[in-house]
């Protein structure tokens, strides 16, 4: 391991799929995993993705439908 400097977490795909597709996947994963703010309690970093399109706040318990990789 340790050979993922350019592609980051998408290094798990190894030599498969090509560079441009891995870069696109990297952008999507970074966006979905970064901390998001809850629309109800406005607490930063407490909103997490449950499944594709379903988001939940760990502080106030709000569960809502949003976009697949971004809450809104």
Secondary structure, 3 states (H helix, E strand, C coil): CCCCCCCHHHHHHCCCCCHHHHHHHHHHHHHHHCCEECCCCCCEEEEEEEECCEEEECCCCCEEECCCCCCC
